[in-house]
Amino acid sequence: MTGSSHRIAALACPDMGPFELSIVVEVFGLSRPELDVAWWYSLDVCAVTPGPQPAVGGIAIDVRCGLAELTGADTVIVPGWPVGTAVPAVLRQALREARDRGARLVSICSGAFALAAAGLLDGRRAATHWRYADQLAREFPAVSVDPNVLYVDDGDLLTSAGSAAGIDLCLHLVRKDHGAAIANHVARRLVVPPHRDGGQAQFIEQPVATDDDTRVHDVLAWLTSDLSRPVTVAVLAARAHLSERQFSRRFHRITGESPMEWLTGRRIASSLALLESRDDPVEHVAAAVGFASAVTFRHHFRARMRTSPTAYRRAFRR
């Protein structure tokens, strides 16, 4: 931390796609004086060689900062790296120095190749775009590549799948730093859903919606309207006028999760704001979001959030 801000450095490089870098700028590069927070982020866009960086689409990004700013940042984000392009030794060294200083390291999409080339993903679980997962695993066999998830939070090292999954990961960083209420506010500014769990599957193929898909979407809307109601897969399937097997298969194709996995994730996400804003006992919070008991709530909360409801409340109680 420097003063009242957390310094973020995002790497720009020649021939990169501008979308992933734009995500980082939108989430972390805007001042947000309307937020009631003690600190916010400052952003530097850096390059190995400062100056115009030609990008996909016939544009160029004029970068003024070099690797010194990257090495000294609190969080370093690599929004992408041209697959098949060698990572310069000077950049690999800068990434390692940032890690050694205690920086949090983040990659979006093919940015995982740069972190892997620096040896920072060795022995760690990591995500990248599904198109590049096999290549990342081949080129860096010491990396445990998970080709199915949206993002992986491995503590000081976070990696995401391609393109829009970078939005999920950046909002996840805000949620880790400032809690669910602030992350939800930023999501509203972006006009995106506030939370997609990192374990959710990447959407590799999504055919044109059918009538049965519309039925499942109607059930999703009904579920979201009141997460506290007790439901079973049989109840949901009947509401969609499908067999349990048909419903579960279509639900998984649309969401990447089973019905109960999806519902558990939404219930946990809804509990975050309650823990931050209320003094209600954990048992009351569990019931409010649909868990049958506090024991079940605590179990699923720890599995997904890597902490307990009480510890989360203590960290983010406003």
TAQUI-V554124 format. One record per residue. N is the residue number from 0. PSI is psi in whole degrees, 0 to 359 (* if undefined). Layout:
N|PSI / N|PSI
This chain:
0|139 / 1|112 / 2|237 / 3|23 / 4|161 / 5|121 / 6|123 / 7|134 / 8|126 / 9|135 / 10|128 / 11|147 / 12|159 / 13|142 / 14|20 / 15|157 / 16|133 / 17|344 / 18|311 / 19|321 / 20|323 / 21|325 / 22|312 / 23|317 / 24|317 / 25|319 / 26|316 / 27|346 / 28|351 / 29|137 / 30|143 / 31|73 / 32|342 / 33|347 / 34|139 / 35|75 / 36|151 / 37|334 / 38|158 / 39|193 / 40|147 / 41|146 / 42|131 / 43|131 / 44|126 / 45|162 / 46|158 / 47|315 / 48|105 / 49|153 / 50|188 / 51|130 / 52|108 / 53|135 / 54|165 / 55|137 / 56|6 / 57|21 / 58|170 / 59|144 / 60|120 / 61|109 / 62|130 / 63|342 / 64|148 / 65|200 / 66|344 / 67|318 / 68|324 / 69|313 / 70|328 / 71|5 / 72|161 / 73|324 / 74|132 / 75|127 / 76|128 / 77|100 / 78|353 / 79|157 / 80|134 / 81|115 / 82|133 / 83|354 / 84|132 / 85|143 / 86|119 / 87|146 / 88|323 / 89|326 / 90|318 / 91|317 / 92|320 / 93|321 / 94|321 / 95|321 / 96|321 / 97|317 / 98|315 / 99|332 / 100|349 / 101|14 / 102|150 / 103|131 / 104|135 / 105|141 / 106|151 / 107|134 / 108|235 / 109|359 / 110|339 / 111|332 / 112|324 / 113|317 / 114|320 / 115|321 / 116|331 / 117|0 / 118|10 / 119|344 / 120|1 / 121|128 / 122|9 / 123|156 / 124|139 / 125|156 / 126|156 / 127|178 / 128|141 / 129|332 / 130|333 / 131|359 / 132|314 / 133|319 / 134|319 / 135|319 / 136|323 / 137|313 / 138|333 / 139|76 / 140|343 / 141|352 / 142|135 / 143|95 / 144|126 / 145|108 / 146|358 / 147|342 / 148|163 / 149|317 / 150|161 / 151|126 / 152|104 / 153|45 / 154|257 / 155|4 / 156|116 / 157|136 / 158|148 / 159|165 / 160|193 / 161|157 / 162|248 / 163|339 / 164|337 / 165|328 / 166|315 / 167|317 / 168|319 / 169|320 / 170|326 / 171|321 / 172|317 / 173|319 / 174|320 / 175|321 / 176|324 / 177|354 / 178|171 / 179|322 / 180|316 / 181|318 / 182|321 / 183|322 / 184|315 / 185|320 / 186|320 / 187|321 / 188|326 / 189|348 / 190|52 / 191|161 / 192|143 / 193|341 / 194|121 / 195|124 / 196|143 / 197|331 / 198|355 / 199|146 / 200|149 / 201|146 / 202|92 / 203|315 / 204|134 / 205|95 / 206|170 / 207|139 / 208|141 / 209|176 / 210|322 / 211|324 / 212|319 / 213|321 / 214|317 / 215|318 / 216|324 / 217|321 / 218|320 / 219|316 / 220|319 / 221|317 / 222|314 / 223|332 / 224|336 / 225|91 / 226|346 / 227|345 / 228|137 / 229|131 / 230|160 / 231|166 / 232|324 / 233|317 / 234|317 / 235|318 / 236|318 / 237|322 / 238|327 / 239|357 / 240|43 / 241|160 / 242|160 / 243|319 / 244|315 / 245|315 / 246|313 / 247|320 / 248|315 / 249|323 / 250|316 / 251|322 / 252|326 / 253|319 / 254|341 / 255|4 / 256|163 / 257|162 / 258|316 / 259|328 / 260|315 / 261|314 / 262|320 / 263|317 / 264|318 / 265|322 / 266|318 / 267|315 / 268|320 / 269|333 / 270|338 / 271|311 / 272|326 / 273|319 / 274|326 / 275|327 / 276|349 / 277|161 / 278|9 / 279|145 / 280|154 / 281|325 / 282|321 / 283|321 / 284|316 / 285|314 / 286|323 / 287|331 / 288|7 / 289|7 / 290|140 / 291|333 / 292|160 / 293|328 / 294|313 / 295|318 / 296|311 / 297|320 / 298|309 / 299|326 / 300|313 / 301|321 / 302|324 / 303|327 / 304|352 / 305|28 / 306|175 / 307|160 / 308|320 / 309|317 / 310|323 / 311|314 / 312|318 / 313|324 / 314|326 / 315|9 / 316|125 / 317|*
